[in-house]
Amino acid sequence: MKKSARRRSGMVAAAALLAVGVPGLAAAGGSDDFHGAAATKAHYGVIFQLDSGGNAAIKKTLNNIENILHDPRLAKKLKVELIANSHGFDVYVKNNGFEDKLRHLQQQGVILAQCNNTLKELKIDRNDLYPFISIVPSGMGEIAIREAEGWAYIHPAAPNPNRL
């Protein structure tokens, strides 16, 4: 087969694949028919890790949790956990301005967990944290267990103040 015939043959094959619709290929092109992935499973679990302190990192993580809780595709199918370790413990410190938001998330079924290793290593008194926070032996252990159970792992990066 000549080079030009092979090229034409390859182009015809590619056009045929597009015509029959390779899954995901048309959607990737920005088709108006694509409205996001379908939530076909009966249950989804998501664990969010917060390991840095400061209001910007906390707000970003809590907003990400709110956003996933309000995704209509996941209604009545979603279990969410927030695990704080390292300096992420700031999210659970009393009088930090996040108590109402945390209580609201908990009322929506979000599990609020704190790594006990962090409390020991950073010499944080449990009484300095909100009393409605659960303590787990290790944040890394919690993530490993949840991932083994099939949960998605999300670790929002702290916002970069130099990029808006």
C-alpha positions in Angstrom: 0.0 0.0 0.0 1.3 3.4 -0.9 2.0 6.1 1.7 -0.9 8.3 0.6 -3.3 5.3 0.6 -2.2 4.4 4.1 -2.7 8.0 5.3 -6.2 8.1 3.7 -7.0 4.8 5.3 -5.9 6.0 8.7 -7.9 9.2 8.4 -11.0 7.2 7.4 -10.6 5.0 10.4 -10.2 7.9 12.7 -13.3 9.6 11.3 -15.2 6.4 11.7 -14.3 6.2 15.4 -15.4 9.7 15.9 -18.6 9.1 14.1 -19.6 6.1 16.2 -18.6 8.0 19.3 -15.6 6.8 21.3 -16.7 7.1 24.9 -15.6 10.4 26.4 -14.1 11.7 23.2 -17.0 13.8 22.1 -17.5 15.1 25.7 -13.9 16.2 25.8 -14.5 18.5 22.9 -17.0 20.6 24.8 -20.2 19.2 23.5 -23.4 20.8 24.8 -24.6 17.4 25.6 -22.0 16.8 28.3 -23.1 17.9 31.8 -20.5 16.1 33.9 -19.9 12.5 35.0 -22.9 10.5 36.0 -23.0 9.3 39.6 -23.9 5.6 38.9 -22.9 4.1 42.1 -25.2 3.8 45.1 -22.6 5.2 47.5 -19.6 7.6 47.4 -17.1 8.3 50.2 -14.8 11.3 50.2 -12.1 12.1 52.8 -10.7 15.6 52.8 -7.3 16.2 54.4 -6.4 19.5 56.0 -2.7 19.7 57.1 -2.1 23.4 57.0 -3.5 26.1 59.2 -4.6 29.7 58.5 -7.9 31.1 57.5 -7.4 30.9 53.7 -6.6 27.1 53.8 -9.4 26.4 56.2 -12.0 28.4 54.2 -10.9 26.8 50.9 -11.3 23.3 52.3 -14.6 23.9 54.0 -15.9 25.5 50.8 -14.8 22.5 48.8 -16.8 20.3 51.3 -19.9 22.5 50.9 -19.6 22.3 47.2 -19.5 18.5 47.0 -22.4 18.3 49.5 -24.5 20.4 47.2 -23.7 18.5 44.0 -27.2 17.2 42.9 -25.6 14.1 41.3 -24.4 12.9 44.7 -27.6 13.6 46.7 -28.3 10.9 49.3 -25.2 8.9 48.0 -22.4 10.8 49.8 -20.4 10.3 53.0 -17.7 12.9 53.8 -15.0 13.1 56.4 -12.6 16.0 57.2 -9.4 14.8 58.7 -7.1 17.4 60.3 -3.5 16.7 61.0 -0.3 18.7 61.4 -1.2 22.4 61.4 -4.6 21.7 60.0 -5.7 21.3 63.7 -6.4 25.1 63.5 -9.7 24.3 61.9 -10.9 22.8 65.2 -9.4 25.3 67.7 -12.1 26.9 69.9 -13.0 30.5 69.1 -11.4 30.4 65.6 -14.5 31.7 63.9 -15.4 28.4 62.2 -17.6 26.8 64.9 -20.9 27.6 63.2 -19.7 26.3 59.8 -18.3 23.1 61.4 -21.5 22.4 63.3 -23.5 23.0 60.1 -21.3 20.5 58.2 -21.6 18.0 61.0 -25.4 18.4 60.9 -25.2 17.5 57.2 -23.4 14.3 58.1 -19.8 15.3 57.7 -17.4 13.4 60.0 -15.0 15.9 61.7 -11.8 14.1 62.8 -8.6 15.1 64.4 -5.3 13.2 64.3 -4.2 12.3 67.9 -0.6 12.0 66.8 -0.7 15.7 65.9 -2.1 16.6 69.4 0.8 14.7 71.0 3.5 16.0 68.7 2.5 19.6 68.9 1.5 19.4 72.6 -2.1 20.6 71.9 -4.5 20.1 74.7 -7.7 18.3 73.6 -9.7 20.9 75.6 -8.5 23.6 73.3 -10.5 22.0 70.5 -14.3 22.0 70.0 -15.8 19.2 72.0 -17.8 17.8 69.1 -14.7 16.8 67.2 -13.7 13.1 67.0 -10.2 12.0 67.7 -8.6 9.3 65.6 -5.3 7.6 66.4 -3.5 8.7 63.3 -4.5 10.9 60.3 -2.5 8.9 57.9 -4.1 5.7 59.2 -7.5 7.3 58.7 -6.7 8.2 55.1 -5.3 4.7 54.4 -8.4 3.0 55.8 -10.8 5.2 53.9 -8.9 4.8 50.6 -8.9 1.0 51.1 -12.7 1.2 51.6 -12.9 2.9 48.2 -13.2 6.5 49.4 -11.8 9.3 47.2 -9.0 11.4 48.8 -9.0 15.1 48.3 -6.2 17.4 49.6 -7.0 21.0 48.7 -3.8 23.1 48.4 -3.7 26.2 50.5 -4.5 29.2 48.3 -1.5 31.0 46.7 -1.8 34.7 47.6 0.3 35.6 44.5 -2.3 34.1 42.2 -5.8 35.3 42.1 
